[in-house]
Amino acid sequence: MSLRDNPLMTEVNPQKARTGLNRVWHATGYSLEGLRAGWGETAFRQEAIAAIFLLPLSLWVGRSWVEVALLAGSVLILMIVELLNTGIETAIDRIGPEWHDLSKRAKDMGSAAVLLSLLLCAGIWGAALWQRFSA
């Protein structure tokens, strides 16, 4: 039985029954809603504003397409990880407001992922700027 033939799936999530360009169109809308929701988070908003400056700057700082890709990619990876962390925190908060060790652990790991992606981004940018201006 396919997802389209399963009445429970079509009632619960109509997106699963969509195909082709209709599915792509709706998925794009959901993604844009996710970006709007992310904009409501201070950390993501700060990173997005920084990206407005850093992405064009990567074209000037990078001396090859590989360097530009690393510089721009590190900024985008940071934003992606921030969105995923926010998704984890939101899902945990939906479960309930009470403190639980596993909830704390999930949120802490999401936060650690953001920290590591921030350090990666800073390291790549620091090395590129050092190379650009020290020689």
C-alpha positions as CSV (number, residue, x, y, z in Angstrom):
1,M,0.0,0.0,0.0
2,S,1.4,3.4,-0.9
3,L,1.2,6.5,1.2
4,R,-1.4,7.9,-1.1
5,D,-3.6,4.8,-0.5
6,N,-3.3,5.0,3.3
7,P,-6.2,7.1,4.6
8,L,-4.4,7.7,7.9
9,M,-1.4,9.3,6.3
10,T,-3.4,11.6,4.0
11,E,-5.4,12.8,7.0
12,V,-2.4,13.4,9.2
13,N,-0.1,14.9,6.7
14,P,-1.4,16.0,3.3
15,Q,2.2,16.8,2.2
16,K,2.9,13.0,1.9
17,A,0.2,12.6,-0.8
18,R,1.6,15.4,-3.0
19,T,3.8,14.7,-5.9
20,G,5.9,16.5,-8.5
21,L,6.0,20.2,-8.7
22,N,3.0,20.5,-6.3
23,R,5.1,18.8,-3.6
24,V,8.1,21.0,-4.4
25,W,6.0,24.2,-4.2
26,H,4.5,23.3,-0.8
27,A,7.9,22.1,0.5
28,T,9.4,25.5,-0.5
29,G,6.6,27.2,1.4
30,Y,7.4,25.2,4.5
31,S,11.1,26.0,4.2
32,L,10.3,29.7,4.0
33,E,8.1,29.4,7.0
34,G,11.0,27.8,8.8
35,L,13.3,30.7,7.9
36,R,10.7,33.1,9.2
37,A,10.5,31.2,12.4
38,G,14.3,31.2,12.7
39,W,14.3,34.9,12.2
40,G,12.3,35.1,15.4
41,E,15.3,33.6,17.3
42,T,17.9,36.2,18.4
43,A,20.9,34.0,17.6
44,F,19.8,33.1,14.1
45,R,18.9,36.7,13.4
46,Q,22.4,37.8,14.5
47,E,24.0,35.1,12.3
48,A,21.8,36.0,9.3
49,I,22.7,39.7,9.6
50,A,26.4,38.7,9.9
51,A,25.9,36.6,6.8
52,I,24.6,39.6,4.8
53,F,28.1,41.1,5.2
54,L,30.2,37.9,5.3
55,L,28.9,36.2,2.2
56,P,29.8,39.1,-0.2
57,L,33.1,39.6,1.8
58,S,34.0,36.0,1.1
59,L,34.3,36.9,-2.6
60,W,36.9,39.5,-1.8
61,V,38.8,37.6,0.9
62,G,39.0,34.3,-0.9
63,R,41.7,34.0,-3.5
64,S,40.2,31.0,-5.3
65,W,36.8,29.4,-5.6
66,V,37.8,26.8,-3.0
67,E,38.6,29.6,-0.4
68,V,35.4,31.4,-1.3
69,A,33.4,28.2,-0.9
70,L,35.0,27.5,2.5
71,L,34.4,31.0,3.8
72,A,30.8,31.2,2.5
73,G,30.1,27.5,3.4
74,S,31.3,27.9,7.0
75,V,28.8,30.8,7.5
76,L,26.0,28.8,6.0
77,I,26.8,25.7,8.0
78,L,26.7,27.8,11.2
79,M,23.2,29.1,10.2
80,I,22.0,25.5,9.4
81,V,23.2,24.2,12.7
82,E,21.5,27.1,14.5
83,L,18.2,26.2,12.8
84,L,18.6,22.5,13.7
85,N,19.4,23.4,17.3
86,T,16.4,25.7,17.5
87,G,14.3,22.8,16.1
88,I,15.6,20.4,18.8
89,E,14.9,23.0,21.5
90,T,11.4,23.6,20.2
91,A,10.6,19.9,20.0
92,I,11.9,19.4,23.6
93,D,9.9,22.4,24.8
94,R,6.7,21.0,23.2
95,I,7.1,17.8,25.1
96,G,6.8,19.7,28.4
97,P,8.3,22.4,30.5
98,E,9.4,20.2,33.4
99,W,13.1,19.5,33.8
100,H,14.4,16.2,32.6
101,D,18.0,14.9,32.3
102,L,17.5,13.7,28.7
103,S,15.9,17.0,27.6
104,K,18.8,18.9,29.1
105,R,21.2,16.6,27.4
106,A,19.5,17.0,24.0
107,K,19.6,20.8,24.3
108,D,23.2,20.8,25.5
109,M,24.3,18.7,22.6
110,G,22.5,21.1,20.2
111,S,24.2,24.0,21.8
112,A,27.6,22.2,21.6
113,A,27.0,21.7,17.8
114,V,26.4,25.4,17.4
115,L,29.6,26.2,19.4
116,L,31.6,23.8,17.2
117,S,30.2,25.2,14.0
118,L,30.9,28.8,15.3
119,L,34.5,27.8,16.1
120,L,34.9,26.2,12.7
121,C,33.6,29.4,11.0
122,A,35.8,31.6,13.1
123,G,38.8,29.4,12.4
124,I,38.3,29.4,8.6
125,W,37.7,33.1,8.5
126,G,40.7,33.8,10.8
127,A,43.1,31.7,8.7
128,A,41.8,33.3,5.5
129,L,42.2,36.8,6.9
130,W,45.6,36.0,8.2
131,Q,46.7,34.7,4.8
132,R,45.2,37.6,3.0
133,F,46.8,40.4,5.1
134,S,50.0,38.8,6.5
135,A,51.7,38.3,3.1
